[in-house]
Amino acid sequence: MTAVGRSALIPSALMLLASCGSPGSPQPKITTAELSGTWNGSGGSVLTFNEDHSFSTQNLDLGLGLPASEGCGNITDTGEWEFLSVPGVSGPTPTTYDEGNLVALAFPDRFDGCDSEFTTWQVNGPLGLCLSLDPDSPCAGYVLVKAMPRLPAFRHRRR
């Protein structure tokens, strides 16, 4: 490839990188408040994010047949979460970034390689979190969808 050909690719690559997390992107940025709450997946998977950057899981399958994560199927545990920077780098503290489209989960009491990353995902439907297995295909894993808060039951008063 000629120097002119390479220089023509650079603006295209920069535009592609800049579009990640922008409005209309399939990977929208979300805030801590938007992430906080309970997210449900198939097979009874539940992931609950708290605003203090702690999380809990129930039956969360992070194994997905990958050799490095054999002991990570159906995890019920707790840990700490954080947003990662655009290139996927952790901040000095879990609260460094107050928004993002890539969320890292750390299980401090587990030594089996189950720490993982989820990316936001939204294409013609509700916002989801997708287990990030491949940077070239950000939604190759399964999707978790945020549960709607339950409204208090309406009671009809008799007259």
Secondary structure as a PSIPRED ss2 file (coil, helix, strand):
# PSIPRED VFORMAT (PSIPRED V4.0)

   1 M C   1.000  0.000  0.000
   2 T C   1.000  0.000  0.000
   3 A H   0.000  1.000  0.000
   4 V H   0.000  1.000  0.000
   5 G H   0.000  1.000  0.000
   6 R H   0.000  1.000  0.000
   7 S H   0.000  1.000  0.000
   8 A H   0.000  1.000  0.000
   9 L H   0.000  1.000  0.000
  10 I H   0.000  1.000  0.000
  11 P H   0.000  1.000  0.000
  12 S H   0.000  1.000  0.000
  13 A H   0.000  1.000  0.000
  14 L H   0.000  1.000  0.000
  15 M H   0.000  1.000  0.000
  16 L H   0.000  1.000  0.000
  17 L H   0.000  1.000  0.000
  18 A H   0.000  1.000  0.000
  19 S H   0.000  1.000  0.000
  20 C C   1.000  0.000  0.000
  21 G C   1.000  0.000  0.000
  22 S C   1.000  0.000  0.000
  23 P C   1.000  0.000  0.000
  24 G C   1.000  0.000  0.000
  25 S C   1.000  0.000  0.000
  26 P C   1.000  0.000  0.000
  27 Q C   1.000  0.000  0.000
  28 P C   1.000  0.000  0.000
  29 K C   1.000  0.000  0.000
  30 I E   0.000  0.000  1.000
  31 T E   0.000  0.000  1.000
  32 T H   0.000  1.000  0.000
  33 A H   0.000  1.000  0.000
  34 E H   0.000  1.000  0.000
  35 L H   0.000  1.000  0.000
  36 S C   1.000  0.000  0.000
  37 G E   0.000  0.000  1.000
  38 T E   0.000  0.000  1.000
  39 W E   0.000  0.000  1.000
  40 N E   0.000  0.000  1.000
  41 G C   1.000  0.000  0.000
  42 S H   0.000  1.000  0.000
  43 G H   0.000  1.000  0.000
  44 G H   0.000  1.000  0.000
  45 S C   1.000  0.000  0.000
  46 V E   0.000  0.000  1.000
  47 L E   0.000  0.000  1.000
  48 T E   0.000  0.000  1.000
  49 F E   0.000  0.000  1.000
  50 N C   1.000  0.000  0.000
  51 E C   1.000  0.000  0.000
  52 D C   1.000  0.000  0.000
  53 H C   1.000  0.000  0.000
  54 S E   0.000  0.000  1.000
  55 F E   0.000  0.000  1.000
  56 S E   0.000  0.000  1.000
  57 T E   0.000  0.000  1.000
  58 Q E   0.000  0.000  1.000
  59 N C   1.000  0.000  0.000
  60 L E   0.000  0.000  1.000
  61 D C   1.000  0.000  0.000
  62 L C   1.000  0.000  0.000
  63 G C   1.000  0.000  0.000
  64 L C   1.000  0.000  0.000
  65 G C   1.000  0.000  0.000
  66 L C   1.000  0.000  0.000
  67 P H   0.000  1.000  0.000
  68 A H   0.000  1.000  0.000
  69 S H   0.000  1.000  0.000
  70 E C   1.000  0.000  0.000
  71 G C   1.000  0.000  0.000
  72 C C   1.000  0.000  0.000
  73 G C   1.000  0.000  0.000
  74 N C   1.000  0.000  0.000
  75 I E   0.000  0.000  1.000
  76 T C   1.000  0.000  0.000
  77 D C   1.000  0.000  0.000
  78 T E   0.000  0.000  1.000
  79 G E   0.000  0.000  1.000
  80 E E   0.000  0.000  1.000
  81 W E   0.000  0.000  1.000
  82 E E   0.000  0.000  1.000
  83 F E   0.000  0.000  1.000
  84 L C   1.000  0.000  0.000
  85 S C   1.000  0.000  0.000
  86 V C   1.000  0.000  0.000
  87 P C   1.000  0.000  0.000
  88 G C   1.000  0.000  0.000
  89 V C   1.000  0.000  0.000
  90 S C   1.000  0.000  0.000
  91 G C   1.000  0.000  0.000
  92 P C   1.000  0.000  0.000
  93 T C   1.000  0.000  0.000
  94 P C   1.000  0.000  0.000
  95 T C   1.000  0.000  0.000
  96 T C   1.000  0.000  0.000
  97 Y C   1.000  0.000  0.000
  98 D C   1.000  0.000  0.000
  99 E E   0.000  0.000  1.000
 100 G E   0.000  0.000  1.000
 101 N C   1.000  0.000  0.000
 102 L E   0.000  0.000  1.000
 103 V E   0.000  0.000  1.000
 104 A E   0.000  0.000  1.000
 105 L E   0.000  0.000  1.000
 106 A E   0.000  0.000  1.000
 107 F C   1.000  0.000  0.000
 108 P C   1.000  0.000  0.000
 109 D C   1.000  0.000  0.000
 110 R C   1.000  0.000  0.000
 111 F C   1.000  0.000  0.000
 112 D C   1.000  0.000  0.000
 113 G C   1.000  0.000  0.000
 114 C C   1.000  0.000  0.000
 115 D C   1.000  0.000  0.000
 116 S E   0.000  0.000  1.000
 117 E E   0.000  0.000  1.000
 118 F E   0.000  0.000  1.000
 119 T E   0.000  0.000  1.000
 120 T E   0.000  0.000  1.000
 121 W E   0.000  0.000  1.000
 122 Q C   1.000  0.000  0.000
 123 V C   1.000  0.000  0.000
 124 N C   1.000  0.000  0.000
 125 G C   1.000  0.000  0.000
 126 P C   1.000  0.000  0.000
 127 L C   1.000  0.000  0.000
 128 G E   0.000  0.000  1.000
 129 L E   0.000  0.000  1.000
 130 C E   0.000  0.000  1.000
 131 L E   0.000  0.000  1.000
 132 S C   1.000  0.000  0.000
 133 L C   1.000  0.000  0.000
 134 D E   0.000  0.000  1.000
 135 P C   1.000  0.000  0.000
 136 D C   1.000  0.000  0.000
 137 S E   0.000  0.000  1.000
 138 P C   1.000  0.000  0.000
 139 C C   1.000  0.000  0.000
 140 A C   1.000  0.000  0.000
 141 G C   1.000  0.000  0.000
 142 Y C   1.000  0.000  0.000
 143 V E   0.000  0.000  1.000
 144 L E   0.000  0.000  1.000
 145 V E   0.000  0.000  1.000
 146 K E   0.000  0.000  1.000
 147 A C   1.000  0.000  0.000
 148 M C   1.000  0.000  0.000
 149 P C   1.000  0.000  0.000
 150 R C   1.000  0.000  0.000
 151 L C   1.000  0.000  0.000
 152 P C   1.000  0.000  0.000
 153 A C   1.000  0.000  0.000
 154 F C   1.000  0.000  0.000
 155 R C   1.000  0.000  0.000
 156 H C   1.000  0.000  0.000
 157 R C   1.000  0.000  0.000
 158 R C   1.000  0.000  0.000
 159 R C   1.000  0.000  0.000
